[in-house]
Amino acid sequence: MIFHQAGNSLANYNYNTSFYTDTVWEHHFHKNPEIICVLEGAVRCTVNGENYRLAAGEFGLCLPYEIHRYQPEENSRYWVIVFSEDYVRLFAKQMVGKRGDRFGFRCELAVEQYVRAQLIENPAPSTFTLKSCLYALCGQYLNAVRLRERDGKEFRAISSVSEYIRQNHTNKISLSEIAEKLGYDYNYMSRFFRNIFNMTFTEFVNIYRLETALDLLENTDKSITAVALESGFQSVRTFNHFFKNNTGKTPTEYRKAVQQTV
């Protein structure tokens, strides 16, 4: 199962950081770049089907719409920042149509110490500090990798499809509609979802709707019916069935678990 993290696809100088201990992130993707730094132990990463192992002190950079997964080894701790390309426009411009030949990299000691002090250990960096750290990390990445051409057709398809679904997921949409609207052949789009995401178009759209529902359940007191319909599911029955199959809980059970955790 692959998730599109819509909240990590927002522009306008959006960013967020988090620390994780022994937390597994299953396959997901988003529009904004992401940097991971392993603080303790090691993290096994899968990016676009390629496997890597980052040890303590190593960084990794995911480019827009790259499908990735993190699985930390026992007693591991890592830090992640997801940021819009507004912060590193020169780097983003240089990376159009390109990607590095590997995911992980190490920073020079002075750069690593600066980033740790000014960004990783600083919960509220200024915009200038944030930009300086991100550019420093992107610069270290470029020093460590060789750039190669990215599959432009695949990248454009992921980008355009994700944006279309983001804008229309509350409506009833079909694969034939999205193929016609975006100018793709229907059979190509059908193979695209199977080969890239290993799921059907309907499953992919419902995963997006599920993410919207999770947010509503966590942050509002709206009824289950309202959550289902506002997320784009055509019926409460379909919503409950899909929700239970993918989370292991009913929507009501999930909301109670979140409230107890808080």
Secondary structure as GFF3:
##gff-version 3
##sequence-region A 1 262
A	DSSP	beta_strand	3	4	.	.	.	ID=ss1
A	DSSP	three_ten_helix	6	9	.	.	.	ID=ss2
A	DSSP	beta_strand	15	21	.	.	.	ID=ss3
A	DSSP	beta_strand	25	29	.	.	.	ID=ss4
A	DSSP	beta_strand	34	40	.	.	.	ID=ss5
A	DSSP	beta_strand	42	47	.	.	.	ID=ss6
A	DSSP	beta_strand	50	55	.	.	.	ID=ss7
A	DSSP	beta_strand	59	62	.	.	.	ID=ss8
A	DSSP	beta_strand	68	72	.	.	.	ID=ss9
A	DSSP	beta_strand	77	83	.	.	.	ID=ss10
A	DSSP	three_ten_helix	85	88	.	.	.	ID=ss11
A	DSSP	alpha_helix	89	94	.	.	.	ID=ss12
A	DSSP	beta_strand	98	100	.	.	.	ID=ss13
A	DSSP	beta_strand	104	105	.	.	.	ID=ss14
A	DSSP	alpha_helix	109	115	.	.	.	ID=ss15
A	DSSP	pi_helix	116	120	.	.	.	ID=ss16
A	DSSP	alpha_helix	127	144	.	.	.	ID=ss17
A	DSSP	beta_strand	147	149	.	.	.	ID=ss18
A	DSSP	alpha_helix	152	168	.	.	.	ID=ss19
A	DSSP	alpha_helix	175	182	.	.	.	ID=ss20
A	DSSP	alpha_helix	186	192	.	.	.	ID=ss21
A	DSSP	pi_helix	193	197	.	.	.	ID=ss22
A	DSSP	alpha_helix	201	219	.	.	.	ID=ss23
A	DSSP	alpha_helix	224	231	.	.	.	ID=ss24
A	DSSP	alpha_helix	236	247	.	.	.	ID=ss25
A	DSSP	alpha_helix	251	261	.	.	.	ID=ss26
###
